[in-house]
Amino acid sequence: MGLPGPVIARKYRYLIALAREKHFGRAAASCHVSPSTLSTAIRDLEAELGVAVVERGQHYAGLTAEGAQVLRYAQLAAAQADALGQALAELREGGLTGRARIGVIPTATSAVAEYSAELARQHPRLTLDILSLATGEILERLHSFELDAGIVYLRSAQVADLDVIPMWAENHVLITTATEGATAGEAITWREAADLRLCLLTPDMQNRRTIDETFAGIGAQPRPTMETNSIVSLLAHVSSGGWSSIVPRSVLDFIGLPDGVRVLRLVDPEVAWATGLVTVRRDPVSPVVYAIRKIATDFSRVFGKTE
């Protein structure tokens, strides 16, 4: 949603679409115009600014250094125009409308459902887009204003221009159908877990990096024999009896435990990872981001698990 015309010229929105799609045809389709219309608008923009914005070639080859600067200002202007549209619509219609776009790390997609439900309850005319994304992509889309907020491990959100609201802290557990390597009780050490046949999330995911760091901290060297970027796939493979895995406790709290799978507490060390909501610092704050942040703050107090 946004305001057309004088608030931000269409040619700047076309540039944003081109940078996002990295293809003239797809960018034009996303803007509901022909490729020639989009191409002409980009050339008009270059003539207006007196700089080359797009690298020339038979196909889209990226933005020039000047184009990257223009894009950053265009993204900010478009975000502020959209925020103005939200604010005016809220006054006109007596409530928040539009879309709330939230990127969530895969390990938090089940835990965040309670938060999403509260956001929908307080703002019933708001459409929620909850996207499962890796941490790096969440941060990238936040800075290009393609997301309103992200839910990530807070250790990966140490960026100067981000506002952070801690929401919960959680322990990870080992899930397995095997008994070898486990202690007699309901706990297993990280060193013992390293000797099991492990299925873990892929190394590009923040959850996996924190698990690897924990193993490295005790000098253990696990050798996972299966990797996946899907929590559901991970649970399915553990349930098959072939693997053990390490997951956030909240995943099991919301999804449930597959038949025949045991849950063991991970100790020596006992590690908790803080998860929270991040937004790009802006003034003024858009009505959607304000609502997202307010409910995250309330949710944090009620949930009572922040550290």
C-alpha positions as CSV (number, residue, x, y, z in Angstrom):
1,M,0.0,0.0,0.0
2,G,1.2,3.5,-0.6
3,L,0.5,7.0,-2.0
4,P,1.0,7.4,-5.7
5,G,2.2,10.4,-7.7
6,P,3.8,13.3,-6.0
7,V,4.9,11.5,-2.8
8,I,7.3,9.3,-4.7
9,A,7.6,9.3,-8.5
10,R,6.8,6.0,-10.2
11,K,10.3,5.9,-11.7
12,Y,11.8,5.4,-8.3
13,R,9.4,2.5,-7.5
14,Y,10.4,1.0,-10.8
15,L,14.1,1.2,-9.8
16,I,13.2,-0.5,-6.5
17,A,11.4,-3.3,-8.4
18,L,14.4,-3.7,-10.8
19,A,16.9,-4.0,-7.9
20,R,14.6,-6.5,-6.2
21,E,13.9,-8.7,-9.3
22,K,17.2,-8.2,-11.0
23,H,15.4,-8.6,-14.4
24,F,13.6,-6.0,-16.5
25,G,10.8,-8.3,-17.5
26,R,10.0,-9.5,-13.9
27,A,10.4,-6.0,-12.5
28,A,7.9,-4.7,-15.1
29,A,5.5,-7.5,-14.4
30,S,5.6,-6.8,-10.7
31,C,4.8,-3.1,-11.4
32,H,2.0,-4.1,-13.9
33,V,3.7,-2.2,-16.8
34,S,5.5,-3.2,-20.0
35,P,9.3,-3.7,-20.0
36,S,9.6,-0.8,-22.4
37,T,7.7,1.5,-20.0
38,L,9.9,0.5,-17.1
39,S,13.1,0.8,-19.2
40,T,12.0,4.3,-20.5
41,A,11.3,5.4,-16.9
42,I,14.8,4.3,-15.7
43,R,16.4,6.2,-18.6
44,D,14.3,9.3,-17.7
45,L,15.5,8.9,-14.1
46,E,19.1,8.8,-15.3
47,A,18.6,11.9,-17.5
48,E,17.0,13.7,-14.6
49,L,19.8,12.9,-12.2
50,G,22.7,13.2,-14.7
51,V,24.2,9.8,-13.7
52,A,24.1,6.2,-15.0
53,V,22.0,4.2,-12.6
54,V,22.0,0.7,-14.3
55,E,25.0,-1.1,-15.7
56,R,24.5,-1.3,-19.4
57,G,24.3,-4.6,-21.3
58,Q,22.0,-7.0,-23.0
59,H,20.6,-8.1,-19.7
60,Y,20.4,-6.5,-16.2
61,A,23.9,-6.5,-14.8
62,G,23.4,-4.6,-11.6
63,L,23.4,-1.0,-10.4
64,T,26.2,1.4,-10.7
65,A,27.7,2.9,-7.5
66,E,25.6,6.0,-8.1
67,G,22.6,3.7,-8.7
68,A,23.1,2.0,-5.4
69,Q,23.0,5.4,-3.7
70,V,19.8,6.4,-5.6
71,L,18.2,3.1,-4.7
72,R,18.9,3.6,-0.9
73,Y,17.2,7.0,-1.0
74,A,14.3,5.6,-3.1
75,Q,13.7,2.8,-0.7
76,L,13.6,5.2,2.2
77,A,11.3,7.5,0.4
78,A,9.0,4.7,-0.6
79,A,8.9,3.4,3.0
80,Q,8.0,6.8,4.3
81,A,5.3,7.2,1.7
82,D,3.8,3.9,2.6
83,A,4.0,4.9,6.3
84,L,2.1,8.1,5.5
85,G,-0.5,6.1,3.6
86,Q,-0.9,3.8,6.6
87,A,-1.3,6.8,9.0
88,L,-3.9,8.5,6.8
89,A,-5.8,5.2,6.3
90,E,-5.8,4.6,10.1
91,L,-7.4,8.0,10.7
92,R,-9.9,7.6,7.9
93,E,-11.0,4.0,8.7
94,G,-10.6,4.1,12.5
95,G,-8.1,1.2,12.6
96,L,-4.9,-0.2,11.2
97,T,-5.1,-1.7,7.7
98,G,-2.6,-2.9,5.2
99,R,0.0,-5.6,5.6
100,A,2.5,-6.4,8.4
101,R,5.5,-8.2,6.9
102,I,7.6,-10.1,9.5
103,G,10.6,-12.4,8.7
104,V,11.1,-15.2,11.2
105,I,14.0,-17.6,11.6
106,P,12.8,-21.1,10.9
107,T,13.4,-22.3,14.4
108,A,11.0,-19.6,15.8
109,T,8.1,-20.0,13.3
110,S,6.1,-22.2,15.7
111,A,6.9,-20.2,18.8
112,V,5.9,-16.9,17.1
113,A,2.3,-18.1,16.4
114,E,1.1,-16.9,19.8
115,Y,2.5,-13.4,19.0
116,S,1.0,-13.4,15.6
117,A,-2.4,-14.4,17.0
118,E,-2.3,-11.4,19.4
119,L,-1.3,-9.0,16.6
120,A,-4.2,-10.2,14.6
121,R,-6.6,-10.0,17.5
122,Q,-5.7,-6.4,18.2
123,H,-5.7,-5.4,14.6
124,P,-8.2,-7.6,12.8
125,R,-8.0,-5.7,9.5
126,L,-4.3,-6.1,9.2
127,T,-3.0,-8.8,6.9
128,L,0.0,-10.7,8.3
129,D,2.8,-12.0,6.1
130,I,4.9,-14.3,8.2
131,L,7.9,-15.4,6.2
132,S,10.4,-18.1,7.2
133,L,13.8,-16.8,6.3
134,A,17.5,-17.1,7.3
135,T,18.9,-14.4,9.5
136,G,21.0,-12.8,6.8
137,E,18.0,-12.4,4.5
138,I,15.9,-11.0,7.3
139,L,18.4,-8.3,8.0
140,E,18.9,-7.6,4.3
141,R,15.1,-7.2,3.7
142,L,14.7,-5.1,6.7
143,H,17.3,-2.6,5.4
144,S,15.7,-2.5,2.0
145,F,12.3,-2.0,3.7
146,E,10.8,-5.2,2.2
147,L,10.1,-6.3,5.8
148,D,8.6,-4.4,8.7
149,A,10.2,-6.5,11.4
150,G,12.2,-9.6,12.0
151,I,12.4,-12.2,14.7
152,V,15.9,-13.5,15.1
153,Y,18.5,-14.7,17.7
154,L,19.5,-11.5,19.4
155,R,23.2,-12.3,19.2
156,S,22.9,-11.9,15.4
157,A,21.1,-8.5,15.7
158,Q,24.0,-6.4,16.9
159,V,23.6,-3.8,14.2
160,A,23.7,-0.1,15.1
161,D,20.5,1.0,13.2
162,L,18.3,-1.7,14.6
163,D,15.9,-1.4,17.5
164,V,15.7,-4.6,19.5
165,I,12.9,-6.0,21.8
166,P,13.9,-9.3,23.6
167,M,10.9,-11.7,23.6
168,W,12.0,-15.0,25.0
169,A,15.0,-17.1,25.8
170,E,15.0,-20.9,25.3
171,N,17.1,-23.9,25.8
172,H,17.8,-26.5,23.1
173,V,17.1,-30.2,23.7
174,L,18.3,-33.4,22.0
175,I,15.6,-35.5,20.4
176,T,16.3,-39.1,19.5
177,T,14.9,-42.6,19.2
178,A,18.3,-44.0,20.2
179,T,19.4,-44.9,23.7
180,E,23.2,-45.1,23.2
181,G,25.1,-42.1,24.4
182,A,22.3,-41.0,26.7
183,T,22.6,-40.8,30.4
184,A,20.3,-42.8,32.7
185,G,18.1,-39.9,33.5
186,E,16.6,-37.2,31.2
187,A,19.8,-35.3,30.4
188,I,22.7,-35.8,28.0
189,T,25.9,-33.8,27.8
190,W,26.9,-31.9,24.7
191,R,30.0,-34.1,24.4
192,E,27.9,-37.2,24.5
193,A,25.5,-35.7,21.9
194,A,28.5,-35.1,19.6
195,D,29.0,-38.9,19.3
196,L,25.4,-39.6,18.1
197,R,24.4,-39.8,14.4
198,L,23.1,-36.3,14.1
199,C,20.7,-34.6,11.7
200,L,21.1,-30.8,12.0
201,L,20.0,-27.6,10.2
202,T,22.3,-26.4,7.4
203,P,25.5,-24.5,8.3
204,D,24.1,-21.2,6.7
205,M,21.4,-21.0,9.4
206,Q,22.1,-19.1,12.6
207,N,20.7,-21.9,14.8
208,R,23.3,-24.3,13.4
209,R,26.1,-21.8,13.9
210,T,25.2,-21.4,17.5
211,I,25.1,-25.2,17.9
212,D,28.5,-25.5,16.2
213,E,29.9,-22.8,18.5
214,T,28.7,-24.7,21.6
215,F,30.4,-27.9,20.4
216,A,33.6,-26.0,19.6
217,G,33.6,-24.4,23.0
218,I,34.0,-27.8,24.7
219,G,36.3,-29.2,22.0
220,A,33.8,-31.6,20.5
221,Q,33.6,-32.3,16.8
222,P,30.3,-33.8,15.8
223,R,29.9,-35.2,12.2
224,P,26.3,-34.7,11.2
225,T,25.3,-37.2,8.5
226,M,22.3,-35.3,7.3
227,E,21.5,-31.6,7.0
228,T,18.3,-29.9,6.1
229,N,16.9,-26.3,6.1
230,S,13.5,-27.5,7.2
231,I,12.4,-28.1,10.9
232,V,9.6,-30.3,9.7
233,S,12.1,-32.4,7.6
234,L,14.4,-32.6,10.6
235,L,11.6,-33.9,12.9
236,A,10.6,-36.4,10.2
237,H,14.1,-37.8,9.9
238,V,14.5,-38.2,13.6
239,S,11.1,-39.9,13.8
240,S,12.4,-42.4,11.2
241,G,14.8,-43.7,13.8
242,G,17.9,-43.0,11.8
243,W,19.1,-39.8,13.4
244,S,19.1,-37.7,16.6
245,S,18.9,-33.9,16.5
246,I,19.2,-30.7,18.5
247,V,16.2,-28.3,18.4
248,P,14.7,-25.4,20.4
249,R,12.4,-26.6,23.1
250,S,9.7,-24.3,21.8
251,V,9.5,-26.2,18.5
252,L,8.3,-29.3,20.5
253,D,6.0,-27.2,22.7
254,F,4.0,-26.0,19.6
255,I,4.4,-28.8,17.1
256,G,4.4,-31.7,19.6
257,L,6.7,-34.7,19.9
258,P,6.6,-37.5,17.2
259,D,5.7,-41.0,18.4
260,G,8.7,-42.9,19.8
261,V,10.9,-39.8,20.1
262,R,12.6,-39.0,23.4
263,V,13.6,-35.6,24.6
264,L,16.8,-35.2,26.6
265,R,18.0,-32.0,28.3
266,L,21.4,-30.8,27.0
267,V,23.8,-30.1,29.9
268,D,27.5,-29.3,30.4
269,P,27.1,-26.6,29.4
270,E,23.4,-25.5,29.8
271,V,22.9,-22.8,27.1
272,A,19.9,-20.5,26.5
273,W,19.6,-18.4,23.4
274,A,17.7,-15.1,23.5
275,T,15.2,-14.4,20.6
276,G,13.6,-11.1,19.9
277,L,12.0,-8.7,17.5
278,V,14.2,-6.3,15.4
279,T,13.1,-3.3,13.4
280,V,15.1,-0.6,11.5
281,R,15.3,2.6,13.4
282,R,13.2,5.3,11.7
283,D,11.6,8.6,12.6
284,P,8.7,8.8,12.3
285,V,7.8,5.1,13.0
286,S,5.2,3.7,10.7
287,P,1.9,2.8,12.3
288,V,2.4,-0.9,11.4
289,V,5.9,-1.0,12.9
290,Y,4.6,0.8,16.0
291,A,1.9,-1.8,16.4
292,I,4.3,-4.7,15.9
293,R,6.7,-3.3,18.4
294,K,4.1,-2.5,21.0
295,I,2.6,-6.0,21.0
296,A,6.2,-7.5,21.0
297,T,6.8,-5.5,24.2
298,D,3.6,-6.6,25.8
299,F,4.2,-10.2,24.7
300,S,7.6,-10.2,26.2
301,R,6.2,-9.2,29.6
302,V,3.4,-11.8,29.5
303,F,5.6,-14.6,28.1
304,G,8.1,-13.9,30.9
305,K,11.1,-15.7,29.4
306,T,13.4,-12.8,28.4
307,E,16.9,-12.7,29.8
